[in-house]
Amino acid sequence: MRELRIHGRGGQGSVTAAELIAVAAFEGGVFAQAFPAFGVERRGAPVQAFVRFDTKKIRLRSQVYEPDYIIVQDSTLIKDVNVFLGLKEGGIAIINTEKDLSYPFPKGVKVITLDATSIALKHLGLPITNTTLMGAFAAASGEIQLKALEDAVRRRFSGDLAGKNIAAATEAYQAVKGAA
């Protein structure tokens, strides 16, 4: 079983991202589950969402404590929350930032930084980075295919909004693939 933990702030779409990643994984032929964890439910408060992937049915229902992957939607969370807690050696951390981070990252973790906010603003006109970071996750992890991600987005959003989200995800996917 592989596990993903998404760190964001209320209103950034962390829960939606987890749900769409799970749908895309299921469409790709694996079992997946997605679920959130909320502290104080208010816009801007730190939130977590989780996704599990496996080739067999998933019966585990606890939070994800030792993820293979993390997505950090807001790099300021690194100062407030130990987002790297439990991240497995060999894991991948995808961080939304336009800055070079001078943070002591855990040993053996691949860190991918991406200015997802600029990509989201370009395509959506809003700094909502969930689908952008989903594209980066697809490229970095191989857990989901871009086509399955597009299909999941089309199921969730309609018309022009779906197209804009797919464009943001595709740009992030290509940026991460190109950097690899």
PEGI-V519527 format. One record per backbone hydrogen bond with DSSP energy under -1.0 kcal/mol. CO is the residue of the C=O (numbers start at 1). NH is the residue of the N-H. If there is no record, write none. Layout:
co->CO nh->NH
co->CO nh->NH
This chain:
co->2 nh->53
co->3 nh->68
co->3 nh->69
co->4 nh->51
co->5 nh->71
co->6 nh->49
co->7 nh->73
co->8 nh->47
co->9 nh->12
co->10 nh->44
co->13 nh->17
co->14 nh->18
co->15 nh->19
co->16 nh->20
co->17 nh->21
co->18 nh->22
co->19 nh->23
co->20 nh->24
co->21 nh->25
co->22 nh->26
co->23 nh->27
co->24 nh->28
co->25 nh->30
co->26 nh->29
co->31 nh->54
co->33 nh->52
co->35 nh->50
co->37 nh->48
co->40 nh->42
co->42 nh->45
co->45 nh->10
co->47 nh->8
co->48 nh->37
co->49 nh->6
co->50 nh->35
co->51 nh->4
co->52 nh->33
co->53 nh->2
co->54 nh->31
co->67 nh->88
co->68 nh->92
co->69 nh->5
co->70 nh->94
co->71 nh->7
co->72 nh->96
co->74 nh->77
co->75 nh->78
co->77 nh->81
co->81 nh->83
co->82 nh->85
co->84 nh->87
co->88 nh->91
co->91 nh->110
co->92 nh->70
co->93 nh->112
co->94 nh->72
co->95 nh->114
co->103 nh->105
co->106 nh->109
co->108 nh->90
co->110 nh->93
co->112 nh->95
co->114 nh->97
co->114 nh->116
co->115 nh->119
co->116 nh->120
co->117 nh->121
co->118 nh->122
co->119 nh->123
co->120 nh->124
co->120 nh->125
co->129 nh->133
co->130 nh->134
co->131 nh->135
co->132 nh->136
co->133 nh->137
co->134 nh->138
co->135 nh->139
co->136 nh->140
co->137 nh->141
co->138 nh->142
co->145 nh->149
co->146 nh->150
co->147 nh->151
co->148 nh->152
co->149 nh->153
co->150 nh->154
co->151 nh->155
co->152 nh->156
co->153 nh->157
co->158 nh->161
co->158 nh->162
co->159 nh->163
co->160 nh->164
co->161 nh->165
co->162 nh->166
co->163 nh->167
co->164 nh->168
co->165 nh->169
co->166 nh->170
co->167 nh->171
co->168 nh->172
co->169 nh->173
co->170 nh->174
co->171 nh->175
co->172 nh->176
co->173 nh->177
co->174 nh->178
co->175 nh->179
co->176 nh->180
